[in-house]
Amino acid sequence: MAKAIEITDANFAEVINSDKPVLVDFWAEWCGPCKMIGPVVEQLANEYEGKAVVAKMDVDMNARVPAQFGIRSIPTLMVFKNGQLVDKVIGAVPKAVLEQKLVAQL
């Protein structure tokens, strides 16, 4: 079963420059809505294995990338294609919303 990969400030650029669409979940341990959406992100990682990259970044452990994108609220989920930000969602949203944004980039 595929799992979302943990990314850091150090490997962020490498991960988003994939030839597949990349969904990044910016989260933190103390964030209630992040805990609600976490299992959904893991389901997407499993369902889209080989078609998309699903990653998570802990904003408490990594400050540079969240600051670069002006992330003020978490969870923030961003979709990248060829290293470029193409879509984003702020807050815990239903799985169908995330899936639709990911599928649009396949």
N, C-alpha and C positions, 0 to 999 in steps of 0.2 A: 504494500500500500504506500503510495507516494505521500510525502509530507511537504508542507510549505518549508522552503529553505530559510534559515536565519541569515540575514545579511547585515553588514556593518557599513560604517562610513568608508572603510578601507576597500571593500569589494563591491560597493553599490554600482559604480560606473560599469564595471565588468559584467555584472548581472543584468542590468537594464539594456546593455548593448547586445542582447540575444537576437537571433534571427526569428525568434518566436515572440508573441506578445507577452508582456510581463505585468503581473498584478502585484503591487506592493502594498502590504497592510502595515501602516505606521501605528504602533500600539504601545501600551505600557501595562505593567503588572497590576497597578492600582486602579486601572480604568474599567469601570463596570461594563459600559457598552462594548469595550474591546473584548471582554470575556464572552459577551453574547455573540459577537461576530466571529470569534476565533474558530469555533468548530465549522462554521460555514466556509471560511477560508481554507481550512484543512480538507473539506469535502471537495472544493474546487481544485485543489492541488492534486487530489487523487483522480478526479473525473477528467481533468485536462492534461494528465501526465503525457508527455511527448508532444502535446499540441501547444501548450503555453507554460510559462514559468510562473509559479506562485511563490511569493517571498514575504517575509515578515521582518520588520525592523523595530527594535525596542528603542523608543525615543529617549528613554532615560540613559541608555548606554551609548547612544550615538546622537550627537548634537548637530554635527555639521550639515548632513543631508537634510534633516527636517528644517533647519534654519534656512538652508538654500532654497527650499520650496515654500517657505513662509507658513509652515504648518503650525497652527495655533490650537486646533481642536483635534482630538483623537477619539475614535479611530478615523483616520483619513486613509482612503484607499485610492491608489493611483495606478492608471494603466499606461504602460509605455510601449511604444512600437519603434523598433530601430533606434533605441536610445532617446526617443522624444516622448515627452508627456502628451498623451492624446485624450485622456479622460480622467476625471477624479470624482470621488464621492466622499462626503464628510458625514460621519455618524454611522450608527448601526442601521443598515438597510437590509431588506429581504434578499435572500440568496438570488432570486430571479433578477434583481436589479444588477447585481455584480456579474452574474452570468451573462446577461445581455451586453454589458459593456465589454466583457472579455471576448465574447463570440463576435462582436462587431469588428474586432481586430484580427480575427483568424483568417 
